[in-house]
């Protein structure tokens, strides 16, 4: 998946963020890099991997 300049401008407008043409062009490239990384992550085999809440095993504090 990739985004184009029009999509970046539309998302900025919907988010009520003012962006210039130059900023929108730069954001287009940055968002495409991020989306490419997310696509790479989706290719990882996580079958049988238990979800983690922390890098080290700790017990979560709970209310009584």
DSSP file (Angstrom, degrees, kcal/mol; ACC not computed):
  #  RESIDUE AA STRUCTURE BP1 BP2  ACC     N-H-->O    O-->H-N    N-H-->O    O-->H-N    TCO  KAPPA ALPHA  PHI   PSI    X-CA   Y-CA   Z-CA
    1    1 A X              0   0    0      0, 0.0     2,-0.3     0, 0.0    38,-0.1   0.000 360.0 360.0 360.0 142.7    0.0    0.0    0.0
    2    2 A X        -     0   0    0     33,-0.1     2,-0.3    34,-0.0    30,-0.1  -0.972 360.0-134.2-143.6 159.7    1.2    3.5   -0.7
    3    3 A X        -     0   0    0     -2,-0.3     2,-0.2    25,-0.3    29,-0.1  -0.839  14.5-149.4-114.0 152.8   -0.2    7.0   -0.4
    4    4 A X     >  -     0   0    0     -2,-0.3     4,-2.0     1,-0.0     3,-0.2  -0.604  36.5 -93.1-112.3 177.6    0.0    9.8   -2.9
    5    5 A X  H  > S+     0   0    0      1,-0.2     4,-2.3    -2,-0.2     5,-0.2   0.872 123.5  53.7 -59.7 -40.7    0.1   13.6   -2.5
    6    6 A X  H  > S+     0   0    0      1,-0.2     4,-2.3     2,-0.2    -1,-0.2   0.886 107.8  50.7 -63.6 -38.6   -3.7   14.0   -2.7
    7    7 A X  H  > S+     0   0    0      2,-0.2     4,-2.6    -3,-0.2     5,-0.2   0.913 109.9  49.7 -65.7 -42.7   -4.2   11.4    0.1
    8    8 A X  H  X S+     0   0    0     -4,-2.0     4,-2.4     1,-0.2    -2,-0.2   0.923 112.1  48.1 -61.8 -44.3   -1.7   13.2    2.4
    9    9 A X  H  X S+     0   0    0     -4,-2.3     4,-2.4     2,-0.2    -1,-0.2   0.897 112.1  49.7 -63.3 -40.0   -3.5   16.5    1.7
   10   10 A X  H  X S+     0   0    0     -4,-2.3     4,-2.7     2,-0.2    -2,-0.2   0.925 111.7  47.2 -65.8 -45.2   -6.9   15.0    2.4
   11   11 A X  H  X S+     0   0    0     -4,-2.6     4,-2.0     2,-0.2    -2,-0.2   0.896 112.3  51.0 -63.5 -40.0   -5.8   13.4    5.7
   12   12 A X  H  <>S+     0   0    0     -4,-2.4     5,-3.1    -5,-0.2     4,-0.5   0.917 111.3  47.7 -62.9 -43.0   -4.2   16.6    6.8
   13   13 A X  H ><5S+     0   0    0     -4,-2.4     3,-1.1     1,-0.2    -2,-0.2   0.930 112.3  48.4 -64.3 -44.8   -7.4   18.5    6.0
   14   14 A X  H 3<5S+     0   0    0     -4,-2.7    -1,-0.2     1,-0.3    -2,-0.2   0.825 113.7  47.8 -64.6 -30.5   -9.5   16.0    7.8
   15   15 A X  T 3<5S-     0   0    0     -4,-2.0    -1,-0.3    -5,-0.2    -2,-0.2   0.491 112.9-122.8 -85.5  -4.5   -7.1   16.2   10.8
   16   16 A X  T < 5 +     0   0    0     -3,-1.1     2,-0.5    -4,-0.5    -3,-0.2   0.907  62.4 145.3  59.6  44.4   -7.2   20.0   10.6
   17   17 A X      < -     0   0    0     -5,-3.1     2,-0.5    -6,-0.1    -1,-0.2  -0.963  46.8-135.5-112.5 124.6   -3.5   20.2   10.2
   18   18 A X        +     0   0    0     -2,-0.5     2,-0.4    -3,-0.1    -5,-0.0  -0.694  31.6 173.4 -81.5 122.2   -2.2   22.9    7.9
   19   19 A X        -     0   0    0     -2,-0.5     2,-0.1   -10,-0.1    -2,-0.0  -0.978  23.6-136.1-129.8 144.3    0.5   21.6    5.6
   20   20 A X     >  -     0   0    0     -2,-0.4     4,-2.6     1,-0.1     5,-0.2  -0.389  35.2-101.4 -86.2 171.9    2.3   23.3    2.7
   21   21 A X  H  > S+     0   0    0      1,-0.2     4,-2.2     2,-0.2     5,-0.2   0.910 124.6  50.1 -59.2 -42.5    3.0   21.7   -0.7
   22   22 A X  H  > S+     0   0    0      2,-0.2     4,-2.1     1,-0.2    -1,-0.2   0.921 111.7  46.9 -64.1 -44.5    6.6   21.0    0.4
   23   23 A X  H  > S+     0   0    0      1,-0.2     4,-2.9     2,-0.2    -2,-0.2   0.906 111.4  51.6 -64.2 -41.6    5.6   19.5    3.7
   24   24 A X  H  X S+     0   0    0     -4,-2.6     4,-1.9     1,-0.2    -1,-0.2   0.896 109.5  50.3 -63.3 -39.8    2.9   17.3    2.0
   25   25 A X  H  X S+     0   0    0     -4,-2.2     4,-1.4     2,-0.2    -1,-0.2   0.907 112.5  46.0 -64.0 -41.6    5.5   16.1   -0.5
   26   26 A X  H  X S+     0   0    0     -4,-2.1     4,-2.1     1,-0.2    -2,-0.2   0.904 111.6  52.1 -67.1 -41.3    7.9   15.2    2.3
   27   27 A X  H  X S+     0   0    0     -4,-2.9     4,-3.1     1,-0.2     5,-0.3   0.848 102.4  60.6 -64.1 -33.8    5.2   13.5    4.3
   28   28 A X  H  X S+     0   0    0     -4,-1.9     4,-2.0     1,-0.2   -25,-0.3   0.944 108.4  43.0 -58.5 -48.4    4.2   11.4    1.3
   29   29 A X  H  X S+     0   0    0     -4,-1.4     4,-1.9     2,-0.2    -2,-0.2   0.915 114.9  49.4 -64.1 -43.3    7.7    9.9    1.2
   30   30 A X  H  X S+     0   0    0     -4,-2.1     4,-2.2     1,-0.2    -2,-0.2   0.907 111.4  48.6 -63.8 -42.9    7.8    9.4    5.0
   31   31 A X  H  X S+     0   0    0     -4,-3.1     4,-2.7     1,-0.2    -1,-0.2   0.883 109.4  52.9 -65.9 -37.7    4.4    7.7    5.1
   32   32 A X  H  X S+     0   0    0     -4,-2.0     4,-1.9    -5,-0.3    -1,-0.2   0.873 108.7  50.2 -65.9 -35.9    5.3    5.4    2.3
   33   33 A X  H  X S+     0   0    0     -4,-1.9     4,-1.9     2,-0.2    -2,-0.2   0.930 112.3  47.6 -64.9 -44.8    8.4    4.3    4.2
   34   34 A X  H  X S+     0   0    0     -4,-2.2     4,-2.2     1,-0.2    -2,-0.2   0.916 111.6  49.4 -62.5 -43.8    6.4    3.7    7.3
   35   35 A X  H  X S+     0   0    0     -4,-2.7     4,-2.1     1,-0.2    -1,-0.2   0.860 108.6  53.9 -65.3 -34.4    3.8    1.7    5.4
   36   36 A X  H  X S+     0   0    0     -4,-1.9     4,-1.8     2,-0.2    -1,-0.2   0.894 108.2  49.8 -64.4 -39.7    6.5   -0.4    3.8
   37   37 A X  H  X S+     0   0    0     -4,-1.9     4,-2.1     2,-0.2    -2,-0.2   0.903 109.2  51.3 -65.1 -41.4    7.9   -1.2    7.2
   38   38 A X  H  X S+     0   0    0     -4,-2.2     4,-1.8     1,-0.2    -2,-0.2   0.890 108.1  52.8 -63.6 -38.9    4.4   -2.2    8.4
   39   39 A X  H  X S+     0   0    0     -4,-2.1     4,-0.6     1,-0.2    -1,-0.2   0.892 107.7  51.5 -63.1 -38.8    4.0   -4.5    5.4
   40   40 A X  H >< S+     0   0    0     -4,-1.8     3,-1.0     1,-0.2     4,-0.4   0.902 107.8  52.5 -63.6 -40.4    7.4   -6.2    6.2
   41   41 A X  H >< S+     0   0    0     -4,-2.1     3,-1.4     1,-0.3    -1,-0.2   0.859 101.8  59.6 -63.4 -35.0    6.2   -6.8    9.8
   42   42 A X  H 3< S+     0   0    0     -4,-1.8    -1,-0.3     1,-0.3    -2,-0.2   0.684  97.5  61.6 -69.4 -15.2    3.0   -8.4    8.5
   43   43 A X  T << S+     0   0    0     -3,-1.0    -1,-0.3    -4,-0.6    -2,-0.2   0.614  80.1 108.2 -83.2 -12.9    5.2  -11.0    6.8
   44   44 A X  S <  S-     0   0    0     -3,-1.4     2,-0.8    -4,-0.4    -3,-0.0  -0.416  75.1-123.2 -68.9 137.7    6.7  -12.2   10.0
   45   45 A X        +     0   0    0      1,-0.1    -1,-0.1    -2,-0.1    -2,-0.1  -0.733  39.7 163.9 -83.2 111.0    5.6  -15.7   11.2
   46   46 A X    >   +     0   0    0     -2,-0.8     3,-2.0     3,-0.0     2,-0.2   0.110  19.5 143.8-114.1  19.0    4.1  -15.2   14.7
   47   47 A X  T 3  S+     0   0    0      1,-0.3     3,-0.1     3,-0.0    -2,-0.0  -0.435  77.6   7.4 -62.3 123.9    2.3  -18.5   14.9
   48   48 A X  T 3  S+     0   0    0      1,-0.3     2,-0.5    -2,-0.2    -1,-0.3   0.455  93.7 133.2  83.8   1.0    2.5  -19.8   18.4
   49   49 A X    <   -     0   0    0     -3,-2.0    -1,-0.3     1,-0.0     2,-0.3  -0.756  54.2-132.8 -88.0 125.3    4.1  -16.6   19.8
   50   50 A X        -     0   0    0     -2,-0.5    -3,-0.0    -3,-0.1    -1,-0.0  -0.570  25.9-106.8 -78.3 136.5    2.4  -15.5   23.0
   51   51 A X        -     0   0    0     -2,-0.3     2,-0.3     1,-0.1    -1,-0.1  -0.293  36.2-146.4 -60.8 145.8    1.5  -11.8   23.2
   52   52 A X        -     0   0    0      1,-0.1     3,-0.1    -3,-0.1    -1,-0.1  -0.868  24.3-169.7-116.0 149.0    3.6   -9.8   25.5
   53   53 A X  S    S+     0   0    0     -2,-0.3     2,-0.3     1,-0.3    -1,-0.1   0.516  82.3  14.0-104.6 -12.5    2.8   -6.8   27.7
   54   54 A X  S    S-     0   0    0      1,-0.1    -1,-0.3     4,-0.0     4,-0.0  -0.977  72.1-117.3-155.8 160.3    6.5   -6.1   28.5
   55   55 A X  S    S+     0   0    0     -2,-0.3     2,-0.4    -3,-0.1    -1,-0.1   0.848 106.2  46.3 -71.5 -34.0   10.0   -7.1   27.3
   56   56 A X  S    S-     0   0    0     -3,-0.1     2,-0.7    -4,-0.0    -3,-0.1  -0.860 102.3-102.8-108.2 146.1   10.7   -8.7   30.7
   57   57 A X        +     0   0    0     -2,-0.4     2,-0.3    -5,-0.0    -2,-0.1  -0.539  56.3 155.6 -72.1 111.6    8.2  -11.0   32.4
   58   58 A X        -     0   0    0     -2,-0.7     2,-0.4    -4,-0.0    -5,-0.1  -0.965  44.4-112.6-133.4 151.9    6.5   -9.0   35.1
   59   59 A X        -     0   0    0     -2,-0.3     2,-0.3     1,-0.0    -2,-0.0  -0.698  32.7-125.8 -84.6 132.1    3.2   -9.5   36.8
   60   60 A X        -     0   0    0     -2,-0.4     2,-0.3     1,-0.1    -1,-0.0  -0.588  24.2-117.6 -76.5 135.8    0.7   -6.7   36.1
   61   61 A X        -     0   0    0     -2,-0.3     2,-0.3     1,-0.0    -1,-0.1  -0.559  36.6-166.9 -73.7 137.1   -0.8   -5.0   39.2
   62   62 A X        -     0   0    0     -2,-0.3     2,-0.1     2,-0.0    -1,-0.0  -0.900  22.4-105.8-126.0 153.6   -4.5   -5.5   39.4
   63   63 A X              0   0    0     -2,-0.3    -1,-0.0     1,-0.1     0, 0.0  -0.411 360.0 360.0 -71.5 152.3   -7.3   -4.0   41.4
   64   64 A X              0   0    0     -2,-0.1    -1,-0.1     0, 0.0    -2,-0.0   0.481 360.0 360.0 -75.1 360.0   -8.8   -6.0   44.2
